[in-house]
């Protein structure tokens, strides 16, 4: 498997440079999983898969943000961190479930707004990778 960037496990270990193409693919894949969860929110198995994938990605996110900061600077790393934080909010929303006191049309609109914002932040982060 091709990593976004290797993280050192001991002092003096050489850190590989950021692979921007792999990082962009990672960002798109992570966003795709969360959009899938938002789309299939009524299916507990699907949402469980999405949340499991999200949970398993934390180390990769942290490694990527550090590699982006080293290779592209603080502004680009902040875009990645902003996207990572939003992923956490969306995952938390999926985990808690939508408030059933809201009408279904409102819950649907909220999920659509989350998905749209996720796409917007993902594209901004990818643009920061290529700037």
Backbone as JSON Lines, residues from 0, in Angstrom:
{"i":0,"aa":"X","n":[0.83,-1.18,0.0],"ca":[0.0,0.0,0.0],"c":[0.88,1.24,0.0]}
{"i":1,"aa":"X","n":[0.48,2.21,-0.75],"ca":[1.23,3.46,-0.87],"c":[0.77,4.41,0.22]}
{"i":2,"aa":"X","n":[1.69,4.89,1.03],"ca":[1.29,5.78,2.12],"c":[1.36,7.23,1.67]}
{"i":3,"aa":"X","n":[0.58,8.05,2.37],"ca":[0.57,9.49,2.11],"c":[1.94,10.05,2.46]}
{"i":4,"aa":"X","n":[2.42,9.68,3.61],"ca":[3.76,10.03,4.08],"c":[4.08,9.09,5.22]}
{"i":5,"aa":"X","n":[5.32,8.71,5.31],"ca":[5.66,7.83,6.42],"c":[5.89,8.67,7.66]}
{"i":6,"aa":"X","n":[5.53,8.13,8.81],"ca":[5.77,8.87,10.03],"c":[6.92,8.23,10.77]}
{"i":7,"aa":"X","n":[7.77,9.03,11.35],"ca":[8.92,8.46,12.05],"c":[8.49,7.72,13.31]}
{"i":8,"aa":"X","n":[9.17,6.61,13.56],"ca":[8.89,5.85,14.77],"c":[10.01,6.03,15.78]}
{"i":9,"aa":"X","n":[11.1,6.62,15.36],"ca":[12.24,6.85,16.25],"c":[12.97,8.1,15.76]}
{"i":10,"aa":"X","n":[13.66,8.78,16.66],"ca":[14.42,9.96,16.23],"c":[15.4,9.61,15.1]}
{"i":11,"aa":"X","n":[15.49,10.5,14.15],"ca":[16.44,10.31,13.06],"c":[15.9,9.49,11.91]}
{"i":12,"aa":"X","n":[14.68,8.98,11.99],"ca":[14.11,8.21,10.9],"c":[13.73,9.18,9.78]}
{"i":13,"aa":"X","n":[14.11,8.85,8.57],"ca":[13.83,9.7,7.43],"c":[12.33,9.7,7.13]}
{"i":14,"aa":"X","n":[11.74,10.87,6.96],"ca":[10.34,11.0,6.62],"c":[10.23,11.25,5.12]}
{"i":15,"aa":"X","n":[9.41,10.45,4.45],"ca":[9.23,10.61,3.01],"c":[8.43,11.87,2.71]}
{"i":16,"aa":"X","n":[8.66,12.46,1.55],"ca":[7.89,13.66,1.2],"c":[6.43,13.31,0.94]}
{"i":17,"aa":"X","n":[5.59,14.3,1.02],"ca":[4.17,14.16,0.77],"c":[3.92,13.74,-0.67]}
{"i":18,"aa":"X","n":[3.07,12.74,-0.86],"ca":[2.62,12.35,-2.19],"c":[1.25,13.01,-2.38]}
{"i":19,"aa":"X","n":[1.23,14.1,-3.12],"ca":[0.02,14.9,-3.28],"c":[-1.12,14.14,-3.95]}
{"i":20,"aa":"X","n":[-0.78,13.3,-4.92],"ca":[-1.81,12.53,-5.61],"c":[-2.48,11.55,-4.66]}
{"i":21,"aa":"X","n":[-1.69,10.85,-3.89],"ca":[-2.23,9.9,-2.92],"c":[-3.03,10.63,-1.85]}
{"i":22,"aa":"X","n":[-2.54,11.78,-1.41],"ca":[-3.26,12.56,-0.4],"c":[-4.62,13.0,-0.94]}
{"i":23,"aa":"X","n":[-4.68,13.46,-2.18],"ca":[-5.95,13.87,-2.77],"c":[-6.9,12.69,-2.89]}
{"i":24,"aa":"X","n":[-6.39,11.54,-3.28],"ca":[-7.23,10.34,-3.37],"c":[-7.76,9.96,-1.99]}
{"i":25,"aa":"X","n":[-6.92,10.06,-0.96],"ca":[-7.34,9.77,0.4],"c":[-8.47,10.71,0.83]}
{"i":26,"aa":"X","n":[-8.31,12.0,0.57],"ca":[-9.33,12.97,0.94],"c":[-10.66,12.67,0.25]}
{"i":27,"aa":"X","n":[-10.59,12.37,-1.03],"ca":[-11.83,12.06,-1.77],"c":[-12.48,10.78,-1.26]}
{"i":28,"aa":"X","n":[-11.67,9.77,-0.96],"ca":[-12.22,8.51,-0.46],"c":[-12.87,8.69,0.91]}
{"i":29,"aa":"X","n":[-12.21,9.43,1.79],"ca":[-12.77,9.66,3.12],"c":[-14.09,10.42,3.04]}
{"i":30,"aa":"X","n":[-14.15,11.43,2.18],"ca":[-15.39,12.2,2.01],"c":[-16.48,11.32,1.4]}
{"i":31,"aa":"X","n":[-16.1,10.47,0.48],"ca":[-17.06,9.57,-0.15],"c":[-17.72,8.65,0.87]}
{"i":32,"aa":"X","n":[-16.9,8.13,1.78],"ca":[-17.46,7.25,2.83],"c":[-18.48,8.0,3.67]}
{"i":33,"aa":"X","n":[-18.16,9.22,4.08],"ca":[-19.1,9.96,4.92],"c":[-20.36,10.35,4.16]}
{"i":34,"aa":"X","n":[-20.22,10.72,2.89],"ca":[-21.42,11.01,2.09],"c":[-22.29,9.77,1.97]}
{"i":35,"aa":"X","n":[-21.65,8.6,1.86],"ca":[-22.41,7.34,1.81],"c":[-23.2,7.16,3.1]}
{"i":36,"aa":"X","n":[-22.56,7.42,4.23],"ca":[-23.26,7.31,5.51],"c":[-24.43,8.26,5.6]}
{"i":37,"aa":"X","n":[-24.26,9.49,5.11],"ca":[-25.34,10.46,5.13],"c":[-26.49,10.03,4.23]}
{"i":38,"aa":"X","n":[-26.15,9.42,3.11],"ca":[-27.16,8.97,2.15],"c":[-27.92,7.75,2.66]}
{"i":39,"aa":"X","n":[-27.22,6.86,3.38],"ca":[-27.82,5.59,3.83],"c":[-28.02,5.58,5.34]}
{"i":40,"aa":"X","n":[-28.35,6.73,5.89],"ca":[-28.42,6.91,7.34],"c":[-29.39,5.93,8.01]}
{"i":41,"aa":"X","n":[-30.37,5.44,7.32],"ca":[-31.33,4.5,7.9],"c":[-30.83,3.07,7.99]}
{"i":42,"aa":"X","n":[-29.69,2.77,7.39],"ca":[-29.14,1.42,7.37],"c":[-28.01,1.33,8.39]}
{"i":43,"aa":"X","n":[-28.3,0.69,9.52],"ca":[-27.32,0.63,10.62],"c":[-26.03,-0.07,10.21]}
{"i":44,"aa":"X","n":[-26.11,-1.07,9.35],"ca":[-24.91,-1.79,8.91],"c":[-24.02,-0.86,8.08]}
{"i":45,"aa":"X","n":[-24.63,-0.15,7.13],"ca":[-23.87,0.78,6.29],"c":[-23.24,1.89,7.13]}
{"i":46,"aa":"X","n":[-24.02,2.45,8.04],"ca":[-23.49,3.52,8.89],"c":[-22.36,2.96,9.76]}
{"i":47,"aa":"X","n":[-22.5,1.73,10.24],"ca":[-21.43,1.11,11.02],"c":[-20.15,0.96,10.21]}
{"i":48,"aa":"X","n":[-20.27,0.58,8.94],"ca":[-19.1,0.47,8.07],"c":[-18.44,1.83,7.87]}
{"i":49,"aa":"X","n":[-19.25,2.84,7.66],"ca":[-18.73,4.19,7.47],"c":[-17.99,4.65,8.72]}
{"i":50,"aa":"X","n":[-18.6,4.44,9.88],"ca":[-17.97,4.87,11.13],"c":[-16.7,4.07,11.41]}
{"i":51,"aa":"X","n":[-16.7,2.79,11.08],"ca":[-15.49,1.98,11.25],"c":[-14.36,2.47,10.36]}
{"i":52,"aa":"X","n":[-14.68,2.81,9.14],"ca":[-13.69,3.35,8.22],"c":[-13.15,4.68,8.73]}
{"i":53,"aa":"X","n":[-14.05,5.52,9.21],"ca":[-13.63,6.81,9.77],"c":[-12.7,6.59,10.98]}
{"i":54,"aa":"X","n":[-13.09,5.71,11.88],"ca":[-12.28,5.45,13.07],"c":[-10.89,4.93,12.71]}
{"i":55,"aa":"X","n":[-10.82,4.1,11.68],"ca":[-9.54,3.51,11.28],"c":[-8.64,4.51,10.55]}
{"i":56,"aa":"X","n":[-9.17,5.67,10.19],"ca":[-8.4,6.62,9.39],"c":[-7.64,7.66,10.21]}
{"i":57,"aa":"X","n":[-7.84,7.71,11.52],"ca":[-7.27,8.81,12.32],"c":[-5.75,8.94,12.17]}
{"i":58,"aa":"X","n":[-5.04,7.84,12.25],"ca":[-3.58,7.91,12.14],"c":[-3.16,8.45,10.77]}
{"i":59,"aa":"X","n":[-3.85,8.02,9.73],"ca":[-3.53,8.51,8.39],"c":[-3.78,10.01,8.27]}
{"i":60,"aa":"X","n":[-4.88,10.49,8.88],"ca":[-5.15,11.93,8.88],"c":[-4.03,12.7,9.56]}
{"i":61,"aa":"X","n":[-3.65,12.25,10.75],"ca":[-2.61,12.95,11.51],"c":[-1.3,12.96,10.74]}
{"i":62,"aa":"X","n":[-0.93,11.82,10.16],"ca":[0.3,11.73,9.36],"c":[0.23,12.67,8.16]}
{"i":63,"aa":"X","n":[-0.92,12.7,7.5],"ca":[-1.05,13.54,6.31],"c":[-0.97,15.01,6.67]}
{"i":64,"aa":"X","n":[-1.65,15.42,7.73],"ca":[-1.61,16.83,8.13],"c":[-0.18,17.25,8.46]}
{"i":65,"aa":"X","n":[0.55,16.39,9.16],"ca":[1.95,16.7,9.48],"c":[2.79,16.78,8.21]}
{"i":66,"aa":"X","n":[2.57,15.87,7.27],"ca":[3.32,15.9,6.01],"c":[2.99,17.14,5.19]}
{"i":67,"aa":"X","n":[1.73,17.52,5.19],"ca":[1.33,18.74,4.47],"c":[1.98,19.96,5.11]}
{"i":68,"aa":"X","n":[2.0,20.0,6.42],"ca":[2.64,21.14,7.09],"c":[4.12,21.22,6.76]}
{"i":69,"aa":"X","n":[4.8,20.06,6.78],"ca":[6.24,20.04,6.43],"c":[6.46,20.45,4.99]}
{"i":70,"aa":"X","n":[5.62,19.94,4.08],"ca":[5.87,20.15,2.66],"c":[5.26,21.39,2.06]}
{"i":71,"aa":"X","n":[4.12,21.82,2.6],"ca":[3.39,22.92,1.97],"c":[3.12,24.1,2.9]}
{"i":72,"aa":"X","n":[3.4,23.93,4.18],"ca":[3.24,25.04,5.11],"c":[1.97,25.0,5.92]}
{"i":73,"aa":"X","n":[1.88,25.99,6.8],"ca":[0.8,26.04,7.78],"c":[-0.57,26.26,7.15]}
{"i":74,"aa":"X","n":[-0.67,27.11,6.14],"ca":[-1.98,27.4,5.55],"c":[-2.61,26.14,4.96]}
{"i":75,"aa":"X","n":[-1.83,25.37,4.22],"ca":[-2.34,24.13,3.64],"c":[-2.69,23.12,4.73]}
{"i":76,"aa":"X","n":[-1.85,23.05,5.76],"ca":[-2.13,22.13,6.87],"c":[-3.41,22.52,7.59]}
{"i":77,"aa":"X","n":[-3.67,23.82,7.7],"ca":[-4.9,24.29,8.34],"c":[-6.13,23.86,7.54]}
{"i":78,"aa":"X","n":[-6.03,23.87,6.22],"ca":[-7.15,23.4,5.38],"c":[-7.42,21.92,5.65]}
{"i":79,"aa":"X","n":[-6.35,21.13,5.77],"ca":[-6.51,19.7,6.07],"c":[-7.13,19.51,7.45]}
{"i":80,"aa":"X","n":[-6.65,20.27,8.41],"ca":[-7.15,20.15,9.79],"c":[-8.62,20.56,9.86]}
{"i":81,"aa":"X","n":[-8.99,21.59,9.12],"ca":[-10.39,22.03,9.09],"c":[-11.27,20.92,8.52]}
{"i":82,"aa":"X","n":[-10.81,20.3,7.45],"ca":[-11.57,19.2,6.85],"c":[-11.65,18.01,7.8]}
{"i":83,"aa":"X","n":[-10.55,17.68,8.45],"ca":[-10.52,16.58,9.42],"c":[-11.51,16.83,10.55]}
{"i":84,"aa":"X","n":[-11.56,18.05,11.06],"ca":[-12.5,18.39,12.13],"c":[-13.94,18.24,11.65]}
{"i":85,"aa":"X","n":[-14.2,18.67,10.42],"ca":[-15.56,18.53,9.89],"c":[-15.93,17.07,9.71]}
{"i":86,"aa":"X","n":[-14.98,16.25,9.29],"ca":[-15.23,14.82,9.19],"c":[-15.66,14.28,10.56]}
{"i":87,"aa":"X","n":[-14.99,14.73,11.6],"ca":[-15.35,14.29,12.95],"c":[-16.76,14.71,13.33]}
{"i":88,"aa":"X","n":[-17.16,15.91,12.95],"ca":[-18.52,16.37,13.25],"c":[-19.55,15.55,12.49]}
{"i":89,"aa":"X","n":[-19.27,15.26,11.22],"ca":[-20.21,14.45,10.42],"c":[-20.3,13.03,11.0]}
{"i":90,"aa":"X","n":[-19.16,12.46,11.32],"ca":[-19.16,11.11,11.92],"c":[-19.92,11.11,13.24]}
{"i":91,"aa":"X","n":[-19.73,12.13,14.05],"ca":[-20.46,12.24,15.3],"c":[-21.96,12.32,15.08]}
{"i":92,"aa":"X","n":[-22.34,13.06,14.06],"ca":[-23.76,13.17,13.7],"c":[-24.32,11.81,13.28]}
{"i":93,"aa":"X","n":[-23.55,11.07,12.5],"ca":[-23.99,9.73,12.08],"c":[-24.1,8.8,13.29]}
{"i":94,"aa":"X","n":[-23.16,8.91,14.19],"ca":[-23.15,8.05,15.36],"c":[-24.34,8.33,16.28]}
{"i":95,"aa":"X","n":[-24.64,9.6,16.48],"ca":[-25.76,9.98,17.35],"c":[-27.1,9.75,16.68]}
{"i":96,"aa":"X","n":[-27.12,9.92,15.36],"ca":[-28.38,9.86,14.63],"c":[-29.05,11.23,14.62]}
{"i":97,"aa":"X","n":[-29.89,11.43,13.66],"ca":[-30.61,12.7,13.56],"c":[-31.7,12.75,14.62]}
{"i":98,"aa":"X","n":[-31.97,13.94,15.07],"ca":[-33.02,14.16,16.06],"c":[-34.36,13.82,15.43]}
{"i":99,"aa":"X","n":[-35.03,12.82,15.96],"ca":[-36.3,12.37,15.38],"c":[-37.44,13.34,15.63]}
{"i":100,"aa":"X","n":[-37.2,14.35,16.45],"ca":[-38.23,15.38,16.64],"c":[-38.34,16.26,15.4]}
{"i":101,"aa":"X","n":[-37.3,16.26,14.56],"ca":[-37.33,17.03,13.33],"c":[-38.13,16.27,12.28]}
{"i":102,"aa":"X","n":[-38.81,17.0,11.44],"ca":[-39.54,16.37,10.33],"c":[-38.53,15.73,9.38]}
{"i":103,"aa":"X","n":[-38.95,14.7,8.69],"ca":[-38.07,13.98,7.76],"c":[-37.51,14.92,6.7]}
{"i":104,"aa":"X","n":[-38.31,15.84,6.2],"ca":[-37.83,16.78,5.18],"c":[-36.69,17.64,5.73]}
{"i":105,"aa":"X","n":[-36.77,18.02,6.99],"ca":[-35.72,18.82,7.61],"c":[-34.47,17.97,7.8]}
{"i":106,"aa":"X","n":[-34.64,16.73,8.27],"ca":[-33.49,15.83,8.44],"c":[-32.8,15.59,7.1]}
{"i":107,"aa":"X","n":[-33.58,15.43,6.05],"ca":[-33.02,15.23,4.71],"c":[-32.23,16.45,4.27]}
{"i":108,"aa":"X","n":[-32.77,17.64,4.52],"ca":[-32.08,18.87,4.14],"c":[-30.78,19.04,4.93]}
{"i":109,"aa":"X","n":[-30.79,18.7,6.2],"ca":[-29.58,18.79,7.02],"c":[-28.51,17.85,6.47]}
{"i":110,"aa":"X","n":[-28.89,16.62,6.14],"ca":[-27.93,15.67,5.58],"c":[-27.37,16.18,4.25]}
{"i":111,"aa":"X","n":[-28.22,16.76,3.43],"ca":[-27.78,17.31,2.15],"c":[-26.8,18.47,2.38]}
{"i":112,"aa":"X","n":[-27.1,19.34,3.34],"ca":[-26.2,20.46,3.64],"c":[-24.85,19.96,4.15]}
{"i":113,"aa":"X","n":[-24.86,18.93,4.99],"ca":[-23.61,18.36,5.48],"c":[-22.79,17.78,4.32]}
{"i":114,"aa":"X","n":[-23.47,17.06,3.44],"ca":[-22.78,16.46,2.29],"c":[-22.2,17.54,1.38]}
{"i":115,"aa":"X","n":[-22.96,18.6,1.15],"ca":[-22.47,19.7,0.3],"c":[-21.27,20.39,0.93]}
{"i":116,"aa":"X","n":[-21.33,20.63,2.23],"ca":[-20.21,21.28,2.92],"c":[-18.98,20.37,2.91]}
{"i":117,"aa":"X","n":[-19.2,19.08,3.07],"ca":[-18.11,18.11,3.02],"c":[-17.42,18.16,1.66]}
{"i":118,"aa":"X","n":[-18.2,18.21,0.6],"ca":[-17.64,18.31,-0.75],"c":[-16.86,19.61,-0.92]}
{"i":119,"aa":"X","n":[-17.43,20.7,-0.45],"ca":[-16.79,22.01,-0.58],"c":[-15.44,22.04,0.16]}
{"i":120,"aa":"X","n":[-15.43,21.59,1.4],"ca":[-14.18,21.58,2.18],"c":[-13.15,20.63,1.59]}
{"i":121,"aa":"X","n":[-13.6,19.51,1.05],"ca":[-12.69,18.54,0.43],"c":[-12.02,19.16,-0.79]}
{"i":122,"aa":"X","n":[-12.79,19.83,-1.62],"ca":[-12.23,20.46,-2.81],"c":[-11.27,21.6,-2.45]}
{"i":123,"aa":"X","n":[-11.58,22.34,-1.39],"ca":[-10.66,23.39,-0.92],"c":[-9.35,22.79,-0.44]}
{"i":124,"aa":"X","n":[-9.44,21.67,0.29],"ca":[-8.23,21.02,0.8],"c":[-7.39,20.47,-0.36]}
{"i":125,"aa":"X","n":[-8.05,19.88,-1.34],"ca":[-7.31,19.35,-2.5],"c":[-6.66,20.49,-3.27]}
{"i":126,"aa":"X","n":[-7.35,21.6,-3.4],"ca":[-6.76,22.76,-4.07],"c":[-5.52,23.23,-3.31]}
{"i":127,"aa":"X","n":[-5.54,23.17,-1.99],"ca":[-4.38,23.56,-1.2],"c":[-3.2,22.62,-1.44]}
{"i":128,"aa":"X","n":[-3.48,21.38,-1.78],"ca":[-2.41,20.42,-2.08],"c":[-1.7,20.76,-3.39]}
{"i":129,"aa":"X","n":[-2.44,21.36,-4.3],"ca":[-1.88,21.6,-5.64],"c":[-1.46,23.04,-5.84]}
{"i":130,"aa":"X","n":[-1.65,23.88,-4.82],"ca":[-1.3,25.31,-4.96],"c":[0.2,25.5,-4.96]}
